Amino acid sequence: MSLIIAGGWVMVPLLLISIIVLALIIDRSLSYIWNPLPDADQQKNILEKIQKGEFAAAETYFSETPWLKNYASALGSSEKMPFYEGVLAENISSLAAMMDKRLPLLATLGRISPLLGLLGTIIGMIQTFAVIAQSRSGIDMELLAEGIWQALITTATGLIIAIPAVFCYRIFLSIESNRLDYLNRVANKAVLYKQSQNNAA
């Protein structure tokens, strides 16, 4: 508590940001845990089924994962080309929006927190040197040292918040990218199969 008080008013928004960042990290982590992709063997089987035109079997695999039920329905849609391709693209776009939910906020807070911490440090340094400038008894090194370490508290706090925020943001982006890449691969194979069937007809 003494460190918070020593850091000044800037510590208040920093503490609020830290709470929000923690909540966002927990929220996104649980979302990815509760909404997984099919396992590696199932993913391979799905691709093989799609290549053979066994869309119903592939749809069954995705239907077992609640968040991919709409994607499964789009995959097994009876729409003709190019409407079929559009349905898949729209569904993947909605899944991307769902996975991207709140990530921009996490990235923004990760960038803002060190800047806010630096602002607190600058304000603290200004106040410290203002006191020293008004002192008529010369520079008090003890006062100077105390003022500087108190001013640096906000910078340290900002970095402590930013490091896990940016780190987790990059991990979440990687997870999202891998998932979308796989779903796009499945969709592309489905579209290619449909096109080959149309050409054969």
Secondary structure, DSSP 8 states (H G I E B T S, - for coil): -HHHHHH-TTHHHHHHHHHHHHHHHHHHHHHHHHS----HHHHHHHHHHHHTT-HHHHHHHHHTSGGGHHHHHHHT----TTHHHHHHHHHHHHHHHHHTTTHHHHHHHHHHHHHHHHHHHHHHHHHHHHHHHH-SS---HHHHHHHHHHHHHHHHHHHHHHHHHHHHHHHHHHHHHHHHHHHHHHHHHHHHHHHHHHHH-
